[in-house]
Amino acid sequence: KEAKYALRALIALAGAKPGEAVLTAEIATRQRIPKKFLEQILLNLKRHGLVQSKRGSQGGYALLKPSSEISFLQVLRAI
């Protein structure tokens, strides 16, 4: 289930404009993922270099590299 949620979160981030951060709460609501669980997943993805976080009023999460460069295997290994 964690891998499924991770993929759904990455798809949501891939749909954002380049350089735009998406709030965790927004991803959780749109993708119907429990927010606390999503926060843990995004932290794992960040540790493995797939996403980056931004603080502040324009904060949230964004892909660290283009979605075309992220493989399913990388996501599974991170999770």
Protein Blocks (a to p, Z undefined) as FASTA:
>chain_A
ZZmmmmmmmmmmmmpcehiacdfklmmmmnopafklmmmmmmmmmmnopaccdedjkgcc
ddfbdfklpcfklmmmmZZ
